[in-house]
Every structure is written in structure tokens, then in C-alpha cells.
Amino acid sequence: AEVVSSPVNVGSGTVKCAHGELPVPAPATMKLLEGIPVYSHGQPMERTTPTGAVLLKVFVDSFGTIPSGVIERTGYGIGDHESDLVNVLQGVLLEGGHSVVPHHDHEHAHEHPHAHPHEHSHDHEQKIKETCGIHNK
């Protein structure tokens, strides 16, 4: 299966953390989003966290529009943070094995479900370590 995502809303403004006030997206998030199409829309706030950026980097195979296909299943993740934009992530499983995360405005990315038959590798821990530059000694 191939996982496709729309470009990612990163937000804007600043966020307070242990190191003081940082720009949004935070430096760690920006580094993780290298190579991923992004945009900024809506009220100033963090819309993609470092965790969300890692999930995108690990699970998404390509970014763009929804490929053609017949919808087999849909799923939704609804956040509890209130903002000017709907805080919903929509996932679609298309006939032919495509898993799609279409256009969404949300604060956190969500893992894809494994309720469907899949042929892709599930060595997520190793892929996350490689993405984050963590090497086993």
C-alpha cells in the first residue's frame, strides 16, 4: 500500500517551551519536515508538532492530491484543540491499496490503522530511528 498526504499546515507564531519562546514551526519540526511540502494557514498556533512531523516522515510515501480509485473505507481523527480551522484528520483507503491522508488542518498527525491487509514493512521503530538520526550502538 502507498500512503499519500496533502501538503502539511505548519501554523505560525511562537510557542513557549523549556528553552524559552520559539518560532512556529519549532526548529526540530522544521528539520523533520525537510523535503515535505508545507504551508501556513489560520490563526497563529502550532499545527504540526515534532511528533506529527516524524509520523509524516515515516509513514507517508508521497505528497499530492488523492489518486483515482474507489473508496473502500474512511476514518477520522478529531482533535480537541479549538481553533479557527476544523481539527479533523481524514484517512481514506482506496481500492488498489492506496491509503490517503487528504487535505487536513490539524495540530497532530495520526498513525495509520492496520485494520486493512497490507504488504508494506512494519519495522516502524527502525524507520523512526533512521528518520531521527538515532543509531544503535
C-alpha positions in Angstrom: 0.0 0.0 0.0 1.1 3.5 -0.6 0.4 6.3 1.8 -0.3 9.7 0.2 -0.7 13.0 2.1 -1.7 16.6 1.1 0.8 19.3 1.9 1.1 20.0 5.7 -0.2 23.1 7.6 2.6 24.0 10.0 1.0 27.1 11.5 2.7 30.3 12.6 3.5 32.5 15.5 5.5 31.4 18.6 5.3 28.6 21.2 6.7 28.7 24.8 8.8 25.7 25.8 11.5 24.8 28.3 14.1 26.6 26.2 12.0 29.8 26.0 9.9 31.2 23.2 10.5 29.5 19.8 9.1 30.3 16.4 6.4 28.1 14.9 7.1 25.7 13.4 9.8 24.9 16.0 13.3 24.2 14.8 13.0 20.5 15.4 9.8 20.4 13.4 11.3 22.3 10.6 14.3 19.9 10.4 12.0 16.9 10.4 9.8 18.5 7.6 12.7 18.9 5.2 11.6 17.5 1.8 7.8 17.7 2.8 5.5 20.3 1.1 4.2 22.7 3.8 2.1 25.8 4.0 0.8 28.1 6.8 -2.8 29.0 7.2 -5.2 30.0 10.1 -4.7 31.6 13.5 -1.1 31.8 14.8 -0.5 28.4 16.6 1.5 25.2 16.3 -0.4 23.0 13.8 2.3 20.4 13.2 4.3 19.1 16.2 7.7 17.3 16.0 5.8 14.1 16.8 3.4 14.7 13.9 6.4 15.6 11.6 8.1 12.2 12.5 4.9 10.3 11.7 4.6 12.0 8.4 8.2 11.4 7.5 8.0 7.7 8.5 4.6 6.7 7.1 3.9 8.9 4.0 5.3 7.7 0.7 4.3 10.7 -1.4 2.5 14.1 -1.1 -0.1 15.4 -3.5 -3.7 15.0 -4.5 -5.9 12.0 -3.9 -5.1 9.4 -6.5 -8.0 8.0 -8.6 -9.7 4.9 -7.1 -12.8 3.5 -5.5 -13.2 4.4 -1.8 -13.2 1.2 0.4 -13.1 2.8 3.9 -12.8 6.1 5.6 -11.6 7.0 9.0 -11.3 10.2 11.1 -9.2 11.6 13.9 -10.7 14.5 15.7 -8.6 16.7 17.9 -9.8 18.6 21.0 -7.8 21.8 20.4 -10.2 24.7 19.4 -9.1 26.9 16.5 -10.4 28.8 13.5 -10.0 25.7 11.4 -11.6 22.3 11.8 -9.3 20.0 13.8 -10.0 16.8 11.8 -7.7 14.3 10.0 -9.5 12.2 7.4 -8.0 9.0 6.1 -9.2 7.1 3.0 -8.4 3.6 1.9 -8.8 3.3 -1.9 -9.3 0.1 -3.9 -5.9 -0.9 -5.2 -4.1 -0.5 -1.9 -3.7 3.3 -1.7 -4.1 4.8 1.8 -4.7 8.5 1.6 -4.5 11.3 4.1 -6.2 14.1 2.2 -6.1 17.9 2.9 -6.3 18.5 6.6 -5.8 21.3 9.2 -4.8 19.8 12.4 -2.2 20.0 15.2 -1.0 16.4 15.2 -0.5 13.7 12.7 -2.0 10.3 13.5 -0.7 6.8 12.8 -2.4 4.9 10.1 -4.6 2.0 11.2 -3.6 -1.6 10.4 -7.1 -2.9 10.0 -6.5 -3.4 6.3 -4.4 -6.1 4.6 -1.0 -4.6 3.9 2.1 -5.7 2.2 4.5 -2.9 3.3 7.1 -3.4 6.0 6.1 -2.6 9.6 9.6 -2.1 11.0 8.4 1.3 12.3 10.8 1.6 15.2 13.8 1.2 13.0 12.4 3.6 10.4 11.7 6.2 13.1 15.2 5.9 14.5 16.7 6.3 11.0 14.5 9.3 10.3 15.5 11.0 13.5 19.2 10.2 13.1 19.3 7.7 16.0 21.8 5.0 15.6 22.1 1.8 17.7 25.5 1.2 19.3 
